Amino acid sequence: MFKVSVYVTPKRGVADPQGAVIERALPALGHHGVTQVRVGRYLTLEVPGDDVAQVREAVDDMCRKLLANPIIEDYWFEVTPAGEGA
């Protein structure tokens, strides 16, 4: 069993209205000069398997087909044995 952390963000050049709202609001909270705010998603999965290469291939397939829209989003993920860090 593996624990997988998936990060999905808008590609550069794709409008990110949530990021723009946060970027405009930060100065009012005293945080000046922050730029390029991008809002994305973070997903965690537990994936069965014994071979990390097969799990990586399966997760990449999940990302391309469902978890991210590769046309407008970038994604990356980390795979660790499920017992680590617990």
VMD Tcl script that builds the backbone (N, CA, C; Angstrom):
set m [mol new atoms 258]
animate dup $m
set s [atomselect $m all]
$s set {name element resname resid chain x y z} {
  {N N MET 1 A 0.854 -1.177 0.000}
  {CA C MET 1 A 0.000 0.000 0.000}
  {C C MET 1 A 0.899 1.238 0.000}
  {N N PHE 2 A 0.496 2.231 -0.785}
  {CA C PHE 2 A 1.253 3.475 -0.882}
  {C C PHE 2 A 0.340 4.665 -0.603}
  {N N LYS 3 A 0.913 5.680 0.028}
  {CA C LYS 3 A 0.219 6.952 0.208}
  {C C LYS 3 A 0.685 7.870 -0.913}
  {N N VAL 4 A -0.268 8.526 -1.559}
  {CA C VAL 4 A 0.045 9.402 -2.682}
  {C C VAL 4 A -0.504 10.794 -2.399}
  {N N SER 5 A 0.333 11.800 -2.585}
  {CA C SER 5 A -0.076 13.200 -2.492}
  {C C SER 5 A -0.040 13.763 -3.900}
  {N N VAL 6 A -1.181 14.292 -4.353}
  {CA C VAL 6 A -1.304 14.834 -5.708}
  {C C VAL 6 A -1.543 16.339 -5.604}
  {N N TYR 7 A -0.790 17.096 -6.368}
  {CA C TYR 7 A -0.909 18.559 -6.415}
  {C C TYR 7 A -1.331 18.963 -7.827}
  {N N VAL 8 A -2.396 19.759 -7.916}
  {CA C VAL 8 A -2.921 20.202 -9.211}
  {C C VAL 8 A -2.997 21.726 -9.185}
  {N N THR 9 A -2.408 22.377 -10.185}
  {CA C THR 9 A -2.427 23.836 -10.262}
  {C C THR 9 A -2.728 24.271 -11.693}
  {N N PRO 10 A -3.280 25.471 -11.862}
  {CA C PRO 10 A -3.499 25.984 -13.209}
  {C C PRO 10 A -2.153 26.180 -13.920}
  {N N LYS 11 A -2.120 25.905 -15.208}
  {CA C LYS 11 A -0.901 26.147 -15.986}
  {C C LYS 11 A -0.642 27.648 -16.042}
  {N N ARG 12 A 0.629 28.001 -16.215}
  {CA C ARG 12 A 0.970 29.410 -16.406}
  {C C ARG 12 A 0.238 29.910 -17.657}
  {N N GLY 13 A -0.266 31.109 -17.569}
  {CA C GLY 13 A -0.980 31.689 -18.696}
  {C C GLY 13 A -2.473 31.412 -18.667}
  {N N VAL 14 A -2.921 30.486 -17.815}
  {CA C VAL 14 A -4.345 30.200 -17.665}
  {C C VAL 14 A -4.876 31.078 -16.537}
  {N N ALA 15 A -5.989 31.730 -16.778}
  {CA C ALA 15 A -6.570 32.614 -15.764}
  {C C ALA 15 A -6.816 31.857 -14.468}
  {N N ASP 16 A -6.517 32.505 -13.352}
  {CA C ASP 16 A -6.737 31.931 -12.028}
  {C C ASP 16 A -7.455 32.977 -11.179}
  {N N PRO 17 A -8.795 33.076 -11.312}
  {CA C PRO 17 A -9.534 34.113 -10.608}
  {C C PRO 17 A -9.388 34.027 -9.085}
  {N N GLN 18 A -9.331 32.827 -8.526}
  {CA C GLN 18 A -9.165 32.699 -7.072}
  {C C GLN 18 A -7.806 33.246 -6.634}
  {N N GLY 19 A -6.778 32.923 -7.391}
  {CA C GLY 19 A -5.458 33.436 -7.078}
  {C C GLY 19 A -5.413 34.955 -7.156}
  {N N ALA 20 A -6.092 35.519 -8.165}
  {CA C ALA 20 A -6.120 36.977 -8.333}
  {C C ALA 20 A -6.810 37.656 -7.154}
  {N N VAL 21 A -7.906 37.076 -6.670}
  {CA C VAL 21 A -8.621 37.654 -5.524}
  {C C VAL 21 A -7.724 37.628 -4.289}
  {N N ILE 22 A -7.042 36.516 -4.050}
  {CA C ILE 22 A -6.150 36.413 -2.895}
  {C C ILE 22 A -5.006 37.410 -3.013}
  {N N GLU 23 A -4.430 37.507 -4.213}
  {CA C GLU 23 A -3.315 38.438 -4.427}
  {C C GLU 23 A -3.726 39.878 -4.139}
  {N N ARG 24 A -4.949 40.252 -4.544}
  {CA C ARG 24 A -5.435 41.616 -4.293}
  {C C ARG 24 A -5.765 41.846 -2.821}
  {N N ALA 25 A -6.139 40.789 -2.093}
  {CA C ALA 25 A -6.544 40.938 -0.688}
  {C C ALA 25 A -5.351 40.964 0.273}
  {N N LEU 26 A -4.244 40.371 -0.090}
  {CA C LEU 26 A -3.108 40.271 0.829}
  {C C LEU 26 A -2.574 41.615 1.327}
  {N N PRO 27 A -2.483 42.654 0.487}
  {CA C PRO 27 A -1.990 43.936 1.009}
  {C C PRO 27 A -2.848 44.491 2.152}
  {N N ALA 28 A -4.156 44.248 2.105}
  {CA C ALA 28 A -5.038 44.724 3.177}
  {C C ALA 28 A -4.732 44.018 4.500}
  {N N LEU 29 A -4.083 42.869 4.421}
  {CA C LEU 29 A -3.703 42.120 5.623}
  {C C LEU 29 A -2.256 42.393 6.020}
  {N N GLY 30 A -1.633 43.351 5.324}
  {CA C GLY 30 A -0.267 43.729 5.666}
  {C C GLY 30 A 0.805 42.943 4.936}
  {N N HIS 31 A 0.440 42.193 3.930}
  {CA C HIS 31 A 1.403 41.382 3.174}
  {C C HIS 31 A 1.568 41.992 1.776}
  {N N HIS 32 A 2.531 42.897 1.653}
  {CA C HIS 32 A 2.741 43.629 0.411}
  {C C HIS 32 A 3.786 42.937 -0.453}
  {N N GLY 33 A 3.638 43.071 -1.746}
  {CA C GLY 33 A 4.644 42.560 -2.675}
  {C C GLY 33 A 4.468 41.104 -3.075}
  {N N VAL 34 A 3.441 40.433 -2.569}
  {CA C VAL 34 A 3.203 39.033 -2.949}
  {C C VAL 34 A 2.603 39.019 -4.350}
  {N N THR 35 A 3.193 38.212 -5.229}
  {CA C THR 35 A 2.699 38.134 -6.611}
  {C C THR 35 A 2.607 36.671 -7.050}
  {N N GLN 36 A 2.014 36.487 -8.188}
  {CA C GLN 36 A 1.897 35.170 -8.831}
  {C C GLN 36 A 1.196 34.135 -7.945}
  {N N VAL 37 A 0.132 34.543 -7.264}
  {CA C VAL 37 A -0.623 33.612 -6.424}
  {C C VAL 37 A -1.428 32.681 -7.328}
  {N N ARG 38 A -1.264 31.389 -7.124}
  {CA C ARG 38 A -1.988 30.380 -7.889}
  {C C ARG 38 A -2.691 29.464 -6.898}
  {N N VAL 39 A -3.960 29.214 -7.121}
  {CA C VAL 39 A -4.737 28.346 -6.245}
  {C C VAL 39 A -4.944 27.021 -6.955}
  {N N GLY 40 A -4.706 25.941 -6.239}
  {CA C GLY 40 A -4.862 24.621 -6.829}
  {C C GLY 40 A -5.573 23.678 -5.877}
  {N N ARG 41 A -5.366 22.398 -6.115}
  {CA C ARG 41 A -5.976 21.353 -5.294}
  {C C ARG 41 A -4.887 20.425 -4.771}
  {N N TYR 42 A -5.151 19.868 -3.601}
  {CA C TYR 42 A -4.268 18.875 -3.004}
  {C C TYR 42 A -5.130 17.666 -2.682}
  {N N LEU 43 A -4.741 16.511 -3.205}
  {CA C LEU 43 A -5.487 15.290 -2.962}
  {C C LEU 43 A -4.577 14.258 -2.332}
  {N N THR 44 A -5.135 13.430 -1.446}
  {CA C THR 44 A -4.381 12.315 -0.903}
  {C C THR 44 A -5.106 11.029 -1.247}
  {N N LEU 45 A -4.341 10.021 -1.582}
  {CA C LEU 45 A -4.892 8.718 -1.961}
  {C C LEU 45 A -4.095 7.623 -1.290}
  {N N GLU 46 A -4.721 6.512 -1.019}
  {CA C GLU 46 A -4.010 5.299 -0.655}
  {C C GLU 46 A -4.214 4.334 -1.805}
  {N N VAL 47 A -3.120 3.881 -2.373}
  {CA C VAL 47 A -3.174 3.051 -3.570}
  {C C VAL 47 A -2.540 1.696 -3.251}
  {N N PRO 48 A -3.251 0.603 -3.513}
  {CA C PRO 48 A -2.682 -0.715 -3.234}
  {C C PRO 48 A -1.582 -1.058 -4.229}
  {N N GLY 49 A -0.670 -1.893 -3.802}
  {CA C GLY 49 A 0.379 -2.361 -4.696}
  {C C GLY 49 A 1.669 -2.613 -3.951}
  {N N ASP 50 A 2.568 -3.332 -4.603}
  {CA C ASP 50 A 3.883 -3.632 -4.040}
  {C C ASP 50 A 5.001 -2.982 -4.833}
  {N N ASP 51 A 4.712 -2.577 -6.059}
  {CA C ASP 51 A 5.722 -2.035 -6.972}
  {C C ASP 51 A 5.486 -0.539 -7.161}
  {N N VAL 52 A 6.416 0.279 -6.666}
  {CA C VAL 52 A 6.245 1.734 -6.731}
  {C C VAL 52 A 6.139 2.219 -8.174}
  {N N ALA 53 A 6.829 1.597 -9.105}
  {CA C ALA 53 A 6.757 2.014 -10.519}
  {C C ALA 53 A 5.354 1.806 -11.072}
  {N N GLN 54 A 4.724 0.699 -10.721}
  {CA C GLN 54 A 3.352 0.443 -11.187}
  {C C GLN 54 A 2.371 1.414 -10.556}
  {N N VAL 55 A 2.586 1.724 -9.279}
  {CA C VAL 55 A 1.715 2.689 -8.604}
  {C C VAL 55 A 1.870 4.064 -9.247}
  {N N ARG 56 A 3.105 4.474 -9.532}
  {CA C ARG 56 A 3.327 5.766 -10.201}
  {C C ARG 56 A 2.623 5.815 -11.554}
  {N N GLU 57 A 2.707 4.737 -12.300}
  {CA C GLU 57 A 2.051 4.677 -13.610}
  {C C GLU 57 A 0.537 4.772 -13.457}
  {N N ALA 58 A -0.008 4.072 -12.459}
  {CA C ALA 58 A -1.454 4.113 -12.231}
  {C C ALA 58 A -1.909 5.512 -11.812}
  {N N VAL 59 A -1.148 6.148 -10.919}
  {CA C VAL 59 A -1.518 7.486 -10.456}
  {C C VAL 59 A -1.418 8.498 -11.593}
  {N N ASP 60 A -0.393 8.386 -12.420}
  {CA C ASP 60 A -0.279 9.277 -13.574}
  {C C ASP 60 A -1.495 9.124 -14.477}
  {N N ASP 61 A -1.954 7.891 -14.685}
  {CA C ASP 61 A -3.140 7.632 -15.498}
  {C C ASP 61 A -4.375 8.264 -14.850}
  {N N MET 62 A -4.500 8.136 -13.522}
  {CA C MET 62 A -5.624 8.751 -12.804}
  {C C MET 62 A -5.618 10.265 -12.996}
  {N N CYS 63 A -4.441 10.855 -12.890}
  {CA C CYS 63 A -4.323 12.311 -13.036}
  {C C CYS 63 A -4.713 12.758 -14.444}
  {N N ARG 64 A -4.196 12.068 -15.446}
  {CA C ARG 64 A -4.481 12.459 -16.833}
  {C C ARG 64 A -5.950 12.287 -17.186}
  {N N LYS 65 A -6.607 11.275 -16.610}
  {CA C LYS 65 A -7.979 10.959 -17.003}
  {C C LYS 65 A -9.054 11.554 -16.105}
  {N N LEU 66 A -8.710 11.902 -14.840}
  {CA C LEU 66 A -9.761 12.347 -13.938}
  {C C LEU 66 A -9.346 13.453 -12.973}
  {N N LEU 67 A -8.223 13.304 -12.320}
  {CA C LEU 67 A -7.878 14.214 -11.225}
  {C C LEU 67 A -7.436 15.596 -11.687}
  {N N ALA 68 A -6.944 15.706 -12.903}
  {CA C ALA 68 A -6.514 16.994 -13.454}
  {C C ALA 68 A -6.979 17.101 -14.898}
  {N N ASN 69 A -7.072 18.318 -15.368}
  {CA C ASN 69 A -7.353 18.557 -16.778}
  {C C ASN 69 A -6.025 18.978 -17.416}
  {N N PRO 70 A -5.325 18.056 -18.072}
  {CA C PRO 70 A -3.985 18.356 -18.592}
  {C C PRO 70 A -3.934 19.503 -19.603}
  {N N ILE 71 A -5.071 19.903 -20.134}
  {CA C ILE 71 A -5.088 21.013 -21.084}
  {C C ILE 71 A -4.843 22.332 -20.364}
  {N N ILE 72 A -5.409 22.497 -19.175}
  {CA C ILE 72 A -5.294 23.772 -18.464}
  {C C ILE 72 A -4.623 23.656 -17.097}
  {N N GLU 73 A -4.275 22.419 -16.672}
  {CA C GLU 73 A -3.684 22.243 -15.347}
  {C C GLU 73 A -2.398 21.423 -15.420}
  {N N ASP 74 A -1.486 21.746 -14.524}
  {CA C ASP 74 A -0.300 20.931 -14.299}
  {C C ASP 74 A -0.548 20.094 -13.057}
  {N N TYR 75 A 0.117 18.952 -12.977}
  {CA C TYR 75 A 0.016 18.138 -11.771}
  {C C TYR 75 A 1.350 17.471 -11.502}
  {N N TRP 76 A 1.563 17.147 -10.254}
  {CA C TRP 76 A 2.708 16.335 -9.848}
  {C C TRP 76 A 2.281 15.588 -8.599}
  {N N PHE 77 A 3.005 14.523 -8.295}
  {CA C PHE 77 A 2.616 13.731 -7.136}
  {C C PHE 77 A 3.830 13.103 -6.485}
  {N N GLU 78 A 3.627 12.736 -5.212}
  {CA C GLU 78 A 4.650 12.066 -4.417}
  {C C GLU 78 A 4.071 10.740 -3.944}
  {N N VAL 79 A 4.860 9.687 -4.029}
  {CA C VAL 79 A 4.421 8.359 -3.601}
  {C C VAL 79 A 5.339 7.893 -2.479}
  {N N THR 80 A 4.744 7.489 -1.347}
  {CA C THR 80 A 5.524 6.961 -0.232}
  {C C THR 80 A 4.820 5.710 0.303}
  {N N PRO 81 A 5.563 4.778 0.881}
  {CA C PRO 81 A 4.921 3.629 1.521}
  {C C PRO 81 A 3.925 4.127 2.572}
  {N N ALA 82 A 2.778 3.503 2.663}
  {CA C ALA 82 A 1.686 3.983 3.524}
  {C C ALA 82 A 2.082 4.080 4.986}
  {N N GLY 83 A 3.008 3.275 5.462}
  {CA C GLY 83 A 3.395 3.312 6.872}
  {C C GLY 83 A 4.351 4.419 7.229}
  {N N GLU 84 A 5.009 5.042 6.266}
  {CA C GLU 84 A 6.016 6.085 6.545}
  {C C GLU 84 A 5.370 7.370 7.013}
  {N N GLY 85 A 5.987 7.972 8.014}
  {CA C GLY 85 A 5.535 9.278 8.494}
  {C C GLY 85 A 4.255 9.235 9.292}
  {N N ALA 86 A 3.725 8.060 9.579}
  {CA C ALA 86 A 2.456 7.975 10.309}
  {C C ALA 86 A 2.689 8.008 11.798}
}
mol reanalyze $m
mol bondsrecalc $m
mol representation Tube
mol addrep $m
